[in-house]
Amino acid sequence: MDWTVGNENCSAAKSIDDYACMKNSYCVDTDLDYGYRCRCNEGYEGNPYHPDGCIADIDECKTSKHSCISEHNCLNNDGNYTCFCPEGQSGSGTKEAGCHQKQILITVVIGVSVGVLSLFMVACLLCLIHQRRKLNKLKEKFFRQNGGVILQEHLSTIQDSSQTFQIFTEEQLKKATNNYDESLILGRGGYGTVFKGILSHNKIVAVKKSRLIDQSQINPFINEVVVLSQINHRNVVKLLGCCLETEVPLLVYEFVNNGTLFEYLHNERKASNVSWKTRLRIAAEAAGALSYLHSAASIPIIHRDVKSSNILLDENYTAKVSDFGASRLVPLDQTELETVVQGTLGYLDPEYMQTSQLTEKSDVYGFGVVLVELLTGEKALVFEKPEEKRSTAKHFLSCLKEGHLLEVLETGILNEENKEEIKEVAVLASKCLSLKGDKRPTMKQVAMELEGMRLMDKHPWSNTKQNLEESQYLLHEANSTFEHGDSSSYHQTTAGYDSLRDLELIVLDDGR
């Protein structure tokens, strides 16, 4: 028998008052053209026409109606059920999708790795902070140890010193020299190395990195730095600043880009380009610089290592006296100092070598050797020659005494116009090379004589007595124009002090 409820279909029956489908049931249209039937919702059972409707929940988990992998992995809900996977596994828990083991090991490893990495990063950060603090303390220690506080106090008393002299940080000079790249080395010696550096504003400098310093002589060292920083002479390499944050202080100098006089005199290709007129000018400029150091600086300075490799040349062949590594300040009430003999063989004053008494005349002797180099084109010492000719200065004096000057002059510099001038320079060189210091002229006298020759060369009218007096007047005016440091600077006794250590450079390429 096929039966239905009413004559309406489900859509119409739901809107009438005697709708027969009760709670937890739903309406189903029949295949007939009239009536409908009621059925319990899935998960419920009972009589859908009963006033209380379908009230008994079916536990699908205990029947075969569920799709879970097992009854134990089925959770009955009100009118439905939920599948789940056993502990330690993941998935939907259905027979179709199943369950699989969780990647616990990977999760644990990842978690542990992240934790360890985090701890390592924190430890590295703490270590970096500690190292930075330690480094800053070390820099501060070196700064005080090297007299940084004293230097700052001195510079604060000098007018406009902050505009001309700078105290650099270690980082600034490391960056300038590309962490002291060996390809930037300009010269190397027994006591240190000079590097080419480029500062942040593209200014090229020479950074002198010494190896040794006597810590007991910091105060004299600072005094010397202050005095050298005030030197402002066109023929003296300018000391621009220093760094005191390192174990050994670093000095920063003006960069001179055309090599040394030594290179030009003893390089066959370059020597031919240096005319006698240029040689005379270089000699006069170097002599003027040494004269300034001896007599016009706020405190007299003895260079103590005058030689051709310490005379730099710029692009115009202007001479600049450099390398004050062995220099000494002379207290105003003293004319000589007792020191450990220091300098370069071939240029060393014989009297200084015997007595250890350093005077301004020791620089005069070294300059005399430079004059001989300018005249002969020979190095100060030539070991390949016979013993009597190894010392160029001695051989030169011997030839001059015997009237054989032409034999030792460099080929190509002598002509009819400069013959007398060369003889005068040769005689001046012989005076500078006198064995006894008191027989030598002062550097001021040497500078005056060389400058006089230059002026006479420019002005042939200078043969009369009146014109000679005018030349001397011009020389006086030229010397008075040399700029120098504040005469109120400090001075102290420096006996036994070797401050800026000797840096005998083996010149490579470029200037310093």
C-alpha positions as CSV (number, residue, x, y, z in Angstrom):
1,M,0.0,0.0,0.0
2,D,1.3,3.4,-0.9
3,W,0.2,6.2,1.4
4,T,0.8,9.9,1.8
5,V,-0.2,12.7,4.1
6,G,-2.6,15.3,2.7
7,N,-2.9,16.4,-0.8
8,E,-0.1,19.1,-0.8
9,N,3.5,18.7,-1.6
10,C,6.2,19.6,1.0
11,S,6.6,23.2,0.0
12,A,2.9,23.8,0.4
13,A,2.4,21.6,3.5
14,K,5.0,23.5,5.6
15,S,2.8,26.6,5.5
16,I,-0.4,24.9,6.8
17,D,-1.3,24.5,10.4
18,D,-1.6,20.7,10.4
19,Y,1.9,20.1,9.0
20,A,2.6,16.5,10.1
21,C,6.5,16.4,10.3
22,M,7.5,17.0,13.9
23,K,10.8,17.7,15.7
24,N,14.1,16.4,14.2
25,S,12.3,15.3,11.0
26,Y,12.0,16.5,7.5
27,C,9.5,16.4,4.6
28,V,9.8,14.2,1.5
29,D,7.7,14.6,-1.6
30,T,6.3,11.4,-3.1
31,D,6.3,10.1,-6.6
32,L,2.5,10.8,-6.7
33,D,1.0,14.0,-7.7
34,Y,-0.3,14.7,-4.2
35,G,0.8,14.3,-0.5
36,Y,4.1,14.0,1.3
37,R,5.8,11.8,3.9
38,C,8.0,12.6,7.0
39,R,11.4,11.0,7.9
40,C,13.7,11.4,10.9
41,N,16.8,13.5,10.5
42,E,20.1,11.5,10.1
43,G,21.3,10.4,13.5
44,Y,17.8,10.3,15.0
45,E,15.1,7.6,15.1
46,G,11.5,7.3,16.2
47,N,8.1,8.4,14.8
48,P,8.4,11.6,12.8
49,Y,4.6,12.1,13.1
50,H,4.6,11.8,16.9
51,P,4.1,15.1,18.7
52,D,7.5,14.8,20.3
53,G,9.1,14.0,17.0
54,C,12.3,12.0,16.5
55,I,13.9,12.0,19.9
56,A,16.2,9.0,20.1
57,D,19.9,9.9,18.9
58,I,21.5,7.1,17.0
59,D,25.1,6.4,18.1
60,E,26.7,5.9,14.7
61,C,30.0,5.0,16.3
62,K,28.5,1.7,17.6
63,T,27.0,0.9,14.2
64,S,28.4,0.4,10.8
65,K,27.1,3.8,9.7
66,H,30.2,5.7,10.6
67,S,33.2,6.1,8.2
68,C,35.9,6.3,10.9
69,I,38.9,4.0,10.8
70,S,37.5,2.3,13.9
71,E,34.8,2.7,16.6
72,H,37.5,3.9,19.0
73,N,38.3,6.8,16.7
74,C,34.7,7.9,16.4
75,L,33.0,10.5,18.6
76,N,29.2,10.6,18.7
77,N,27.6,14.0,18.4
78,D,24.0,15.1,18.6
79,G,22.7,13.8,15.3
80,N,26.1,13.2,13.9
81,Y,29.6,11.9,14.7
82,T,33.3,13.0,14.4
83,C,36.3,10.9,13.4
84,F,39.7,11.5,14.9
85,C,43.2,10.0,14.8
86,P,45.0,8.3,17.7
87,E,47.4,10.4,19.9
88,G,50.7,11.0,18.2
89,Q,49.1,10.8,14.7
90,S,47.5,13.3,12.4
91,G,44.9,13.2,9.7
92,S,41.0,13.2,9.4
93,G,40.6,9.8,11.0
94,T,38.3,8.6,8.2
95,K,38.8,5.3,6.4
96,E,39.3,7.1,3.2
97,A,42.0,9.6,4.4
98,G,43.4,7.6,7.3
99,C,46.0,8.7,9.9
100,H,49.7,9.1,9.8
101,Q,52.5,9.6,12.4
102,K,53.3,13.2,13.3
103,Q,56.9,14.4,12.5
104,I,57.7,14.9,16.2
105,L,61.4,14.5,15.7
106,I,61.6,17.2,13.0
107,T,59.5,19.5,15.2
108,V,61.7,18.9,18.2
109,V,64.9,19.4,16.2
110,I,63.6,22.6,14.6
111,G,62.5,23.9,18.0
112,V,65.8,23.0,19.7
113,S,67.7,24.5,16.7
114,V,65.8,27.7,16.9
115,G,66.4,27.9,20.7
116,V,70.1,27.1,20.4
117,L,70.5,29.6,17.5
118,S,68.7,32.3,19.6
119,L,71.0,31.6,22.5
120,F,74.0,31.7,20.3
121,M,73.0,35.1,18.8
122,V,72.3,36.5,22.2
123,A,75.7,35.2,23.4
124,C,77.4,36.7,20.3
125,L,75.7,40.0,20.9
126,L,76.8,40.1,24.5
127,C,80.3,39.1,23.5
128,L,80.4,41.8,20.9
129,I,79.2,44.4,23.4
130,H,81.9,43.2,25.9
131,Q,84.6,43.2,23.2
132,R,83.6,46.7,22.1
133,R,83.7,48.0,25.7
134,K,87.0,46.3,26.2
135,L,88.4,47.8,23.0
136,N,87.1,51.3,23.9
137,K,88.8,50.9,27.3
138,L,92.0,49.8,25.7
139,K,91.9,52.8,23.3
140,E,91.3,55.1,26.2
141,K,94.2,53.6,28.0
142,F,96.5,54.0,25.0
143,F,95.2,57.6,24.5
144,R,96.1,58.5,28.1
145,Q,99.3,56.5,28.0
146,N,100.5,58.2,24.8
147,G,99.8,61.7,26.3
148,G,96.5,62.4,24.6
149,V,95.2,64.5,27.5
150,I,98.4,66.5,27.7
151,L,98.3,67.1,23.9
152,Q,94.7,68.3,24.1
153,E,95.6,70.7,26.9
154,H,98.6,72.0,24.9
155,L,96.6,72.4,21.7
156,S,93.8,74.3,23.5
157,T,96.4,77.0,24.4
158,I,97.5,77.5,20.8
159,Q,95.4,79.8,18.7
160,D,93.8,78.2,15.7
161,S,95.5,74.9,16.4
162,S,92.2,73.0,16.0
163,Q,92.1,74.2,12.4
164,T,95.6,73.0,11.4
165,F,96.2,69.9,13.6
166,Q,93.8,67.0,14.1
167,I,93.8,64.1,16.6
168,F,92.5,61.2,14.5
169,T,90.7,58.1,15.7
170,E,92.1,54.6,15.0
171,E,89.1,53.9,12.7
172,Q,89.7,57.0,10.6
173,L,93.3,55.9,9.8
174,K,92.3,52.3,9.3
175,K,89.7,53.3,6.7
176,A,92.1,55.8,5.1
177,T,94.8,53.1,4.6
178,N,92.4,50.3,3.8
179,N,93.4,48.6,7.1
180,Y,97.1,49.3,6.3
181,D,97.0,47.6,2.9
182,E,100.6,46.7,1.9
183,S,99.9,48.0,-1.6
184,L,99.7,51.5,-0.1
185,I,103.2,51.3,1.5
186,L,105.3,54.3,0.5
187,G,108.4,53.5,2.5
188,R,109.6,51.0,5.1
189,G,112.4,51.1,7.6
190,G,113.8,49.5,10.7
191,Y,111.5,51.5,13.0
192,G,108.3,51.5,11.0
193,T,106.4,52.0,7.8
194,V,104.7,54.9,5.9
195,F,101.4,54.3,4.2
196,K,99.5,56.4,1.7
197,G,96.1,57.3,3.0
198,I,92.9,58.9,1.8
199,L,90.8,60.7,4.4
200,S,87.0,60.9,4.2
201,H,87.1,64.3,2.4
202,N,89.4,62.8,-0.3
203,K,92.5,64.5,1.1
204,I,95.6,62.3,0.4
205,V,98.0,62.0,3.4
206,A,101.0,60.0,4.5
207,V,100.5,57.9,7.7
208,K,103.6,57.0,9.6
209,K,103.2,53.8,11.6
210,S,106.2,53.4,13.9
211,R,107.1,50.1,15.7
212,L,108.7,51.3,18.9
213,I,108.4,54.1,21.4
214,D,109.9,54.8,24.8
215,Q,107.0,55.1,27.1
216,S,109.1,57.0,29.6
217,Q,109.5,59.9,27.1
218,I,105.8,60.6,26.4
219,N,105.9,64.2,27.7
220,P,108.8,65.2,25.5
221,F,107.2,63.4,22.6
222,I,104.0,65.4,23.0
223,N,106.0,68.6,23.3
224,E,107.8,67.8,20.0
225,V,104.5,67.0,18.3
226,V,103.1,70.3,19.4
227,V,106.2,72.2,18.0
228,L,106.2,70.3,14.7
229,S,102.5,70.9,14.3
230,Q,103.1,74.6,14.4
231,I,105.7,74.5,11.6
232,N,104.3,76.2,8.6
233,H,107.0,76.5,6.0
234,R,106.5,75.8,2.3
235,N,109.7,73.6,2.2
236,V,108.9,71.5,5.2
237,V,106.4,68.6,5.1
238,K,103.5,69.6,7.2
239,L,102.5,67.5,10.3
240,L,98.7,67.4,10.0
241,G,97.8,65.3,13.0
242,C,98.3,62.1,15.0
243,C,96.4,59.1,16.4
244,L,97.1,58.2,20.1
245,E,94.5,55.4,20.4
246,T,97.0,52.7,19.3
247,E,99.8,51.1,21.3
248,V,102.3,53.2,19.3
249,P,101.3,56.7,18.1
250,L,100.6,57.2,14.4
251,L,101.6,60.4,12.7
252,V,99.8,62.0,9.7
253,Y,101.8,64.1,7.3
254,E,101.1,66.1,4.2
255,F,101.4,63.9,1.1
256,V,104.1,64.8,-1.4
257,N,103.5,63.0,-4.7
258,N,106.7,63.2,-6.8
259,G,109.2,61.0,-5.0
260,T,112.5,61.9,-3.4
261,L,115.6,63.8,-4.4
262,F,117.5,60.5,-3.9
263,E,115.3,58.8,-6.6
264,Y,115.9,61.6,-9.1
265,L,119.6,61.9,-8.6
266,H,120.3,58.1,-8.7
267,N,117.9,57.0,-11.3
268,E,119.6,57.4,-14.7
269,R,116.3,58.0,-16.5
270,K,115.1,60.7,-14.0
271,A,118.5,62.3,-13.3
272,S,118.8,63.6,-16.9
273,N,115.6,65.6,-16.3
274,V,117.1,67.5,-13.3
275,S,119.0,70.5,-14.7
276,W,121.7,72.4,-12.7
277,K,119.2,75.3,-12.3
278,T,116.7,73.0,-10.8
279,R,119.4,71.4,-8.6
280,L,120.4,74.7,-7.3
281,R,116.9,75.7,-6.5
282,I,116.2,72.4,-4.7
283,A,119.4,72.9,-2.7
284,A,118.4,76.5,-1.8
285,E,114.9,75.5,-0.7
286,A,116.1,72.6,1.4
287,A,118.8,74.8,3.0
288,G,116.1,77.4,3.7
289,A,113.9,74.8,5.4
290,L,116.8,73.6,7.7
291,S,117.7,77.2,8.5
292,Y,114.1,77.8,9.5
293,L,114.1,74.7,11.8
294,H,117.4,75.8,13.4
295,S,116.7,79.5,14.0
296,A,113.1,80.6,13.1
297,A,110.9,77.9,14.7
298,S,109.5,78.5,18.1
299,I,112.0,76.0,19.6
300,P,115.1,75.2,17.5
301,I,114.9,71.7,15.9
302,I,117.9,69.6,14.8
303,H,116.7,67.2,12.1
304,R,119.6,64.7,12.7
305,D,119.0,62.7,9.5
306,V,119.5,65.1,6.6
307,K,119.9,63.1,3.4
308,S,118.6,63.1,-0.1
309,S,115.9,60.5,0.6
310,N,114.4,62.8,3.2
311,I,114.0,65.6,0.7
312,L,110.7,65.1,-1.1
313,L,109.7,66.8,-4.4
314,D,106.3,67.8,-5.4
315,E,104.9,68.1,-9.0
316,N,106.8,71.3,-9.5
317,Y,110.1,69.9,-8.1
318,T,109.7,72.1,-5.0
319,A,111.8,70.6,-2.2
320,K,110.2,69.6,1.1
321,V,112.3,68.4,4.0
322,S,110.6,65.4,5.6
323,D,110.9,62.6,8.2
324,F,111.5,64.0,11.6
325,G,111.8,60.6,13.1
326,A,115.2,61.3,14.5
327,S,114.7,65.0,15.2
328,R,115.5,66.7,18.5
329,L,114.2,69.9,20.1
330,V,117.0,72.1,21.4
331,P,116.2,74.0,24.7
332,L,116.7,77.7,24.2
333,D,119.5,77.8,26.7
334,Q,121.5,75.0,25.1
335,T,123.6,74.8,21.9
336,E,124.4,71.0,22.0
337,L,122.8,67.8,23.2
338,E,124.3,64.6,24.3
339,T,122.5,61.7,22.6
340,V,122.8,58.2,21.3
341,V,124.4,58.4,17.9
342,Q,121.7,58.1,15.3
343,G,121.4,58.7,11.6
344,T,122.4,57.2,8.2
345,L,125.9,56.1,7.3
346,G,127.5,58.4,4.7
347,Y,125.6,61.4,6.1
348,L,126.7,61.2,9.7
349,D,128.7,64.0,11.2
350,P,132.2,62.5,12.1
351,E,132.4,64.8,15.2
352,Y,129.0,63.7,16.4
353,M,130.0,60.1,15.9
354,Q,133.1,60.6,18.1
355,T,131.6,62.8,20.8
356,S,127.9,62.0,20.8
357,Q,127.4,65.8,21.1
358,L,124.6,66.7,18.7
359,T,124.6,70.3,17.4
360,E,123.0,72.2,14.5
361,K,126.3,71.7,12.6
362,S,125.5,68.0,12.4
363,D,122.7,68.9,10.0
364,V,125.1,71.1,8.1
365,Y,127.4,68.1,7.5
366,G,124.5,66.0,6.2
367,F,123.5,68.8,3.9
368,G,127.0,69.1,2.6
369,V,126.8,65.4,1.6
370,V,123.5,66.3,-0.2
371,L,125.3,69.1,-2.1
372,V,127.9,66.6,-3.2
373,E,125.2,64.3,-4.4
374,L,123.7,67.2,-6.4
375,L,127.1,67.9,-7.9
376,T,128.3,64.4,-8.6
377,G,125.1,62.4,-9.1
378,E,126.7,59.7,-6.9
379,K,125.2,58.0,-3.8
380,A,126.7,58.9,-0.4
381,L,128.3,55.5,-0.1
382,V,129.2,53.3,-3.1
383,F,130.5,50.0,-1.9
384,E,131.3,48.7,-5.4
385,K,134.1,51.2,-5.8
386,P,137.6,51.0,-4.5
387,E,138.0,51.8,-0.8
388,E,139.3,55.4,-1.4
389,K,136.3,56.2,-3.5
390,R,133.5,54.5,-1.4
391,S,132.7,57.6,0.5
392,T,131.6,60.1,-2.1
393,A,132.1,63.0,0.2
394,K,135.7,62.1,1.0
395,H,136.5,61.4,-2.7
396,F,134.9,64.7,-3.7
397,L,137.0,66.7,-1.1
398,S,140.1,64.9,-2.3
399,C,139.5,65.8,-6.0
400,L,138.6,69.4,-5.0
401,K,141.8,69.8,-3.1
402,E,143.8,68.4,-6.0
403,G,142.1,70.6,-8.5
404,H,140.3,67.7,-10.2
405,L,136.7,68.9,-9.6
406,L,135.6,68.2,-13.2
407,E,136.4,64.5,-12.8
408,V,133.7,64.0,-10.2
409,L,131.0,66.3,-11.6
410,E,128.0,64.6,-13.1
411,T,128.1,64.5,-16.9
412,G,125.9,67.1,-18.5
413,I,125.4,69.7,-15.7
414,L,128.5,71.8,-16.5
415,N,128.5,74.6,-19.1
416,E,130.2,78.0,-19.6
417,E,127.3,79.9,-18.0
418,N,127.3,77.9,-14.7
419,K,130.9,77.0,-14.4
420,E,131.7,79.6,-11.7
421,E,128.4,78.9,-9.9
422,I,129.2,75.2,-9.7
423,K,132.6,75.9,-8.3
424,E,131.1,78.2,-5.6
425,V,128.6,75.4,-4.6
426,A,131.5,72.9,-4.5
427,V,133.5,75.2,-2.2
428,L,130.4,75.7,0.0
429,A,129.9,71.9,0.1
430,S,133.6,71.5,1.3
431,K,133.0,74.0,4.1
432,C,129.9,72.1,5.2
433,L,132.0,68.9,5.3
434,S,134.7,70.3,7.6
435,L,135.6,67.7,10.2
436,K,135.2,70.2,13.0
437,G,131.8,71.6,13.5
438,D,132.9,75.1,14.5
439,K,134.6,75.4,11.1
440,R,131.3,74.8,9.2
441,P,128.9,77.6,8.3
442,T,125.5,77.7,9.9
443,M,122.5,76.6,7.9
444,K,121.4,80.2,7.7
445,Q,124.7,81.2,6.1
446,V,124.4,78.2,3.7
447,A,120.8,79.2,2.8
448,M,121.8,82.8,2.2
449,E,124.7,81.9,0.0
450,L,122.6,79.5,-2.1
451,E,119.7,81.9,-2.4
452,G,122.2,84.6,-3.4
453,M,123.5,82.4,-6.2
454,R,119.9,81.9,-7.4
455,L,119.2,85.6,-7.4
456,M,122.5,86.4,-9.1
457,D,121.6,83.8,-11.7
458,K,118.2,85.5,-12.3
459,H,119.8,89.0,-12.2
460,P,123.1,89.3,-14.0
461,W,123.4,92.9,-12.8
462,S,124.4,91.7,-9.3
463,N,128.2,92.0,-10.0
464,T,128.6,95.4,-8.4
465,K,128.9,96.0,-4.7
466,Q,125.7,98.0,-4.6
467,N,123.8,95.2,-6.3
468,L,125.3,92.6,-3.9
469,E,123.9,94.7,-1.0
470,E,120.6,94.7,-2.8
471,S,120.7,90.9,-3.1
472,Q,121.5,90.6,0.6
473,Y,118.5,92.8,1.3
474,L,116.3,90.6,-0.9
475,L,117.6,87.5,0.9
476,H,116.7,89.1,4.3
477,E,113.2,89.8,3.0
478,A,112.8,86.3,1.7
479,N,113.8,84.7,5.0
480,S,111.5,87.1,6.9
481,T,108.5,85.8,5.0
482,F,108.9,82.3,6.4
483,E,105.9,81.5,8.5
484,H,106.6,79.9,11.8
485,G,104.8,78.7,14.9
486,D,103.8,80.6,18.1
487,S,106.9,81.8,19.9
488,S,105.1,81.4,23.2
489,S,105.2,77.6,22.9
490,Y,106.7,75.5,25.7
491,H,110.2,74.1,26.0
492,Q,112.0,71.7,28.4
493,T,115.3,69.8,28.7
494,T,115.4,66.9,26.3
495,A,118.8,65.3,27.1
496,G,118.8,61.6,26.4
497,Y,115.5,61.8,24.6
498,D,114.9,60.0,21.3
499,S,111.2,60.9,20.7
500,L,109.9,60.4,17.2
501,R,111.9,57.3,16.5
502,D,114.3,57.1,13.5
503,L,112.5,55.9,10.4
504,E,115.1,55.3,7.7
505,L,112.9,54.8,4.7
506,I,113.5,52.5,1.8
507,V,111.5,54.5,-0.7
508,L,109.3,52.6,-3.1
509,D,107.0,54.5,-5.4
510,D,105.3,57.9,-5.2
511,G,105.9,60.4,-2.5
512,R,104.9,60.6,1.1
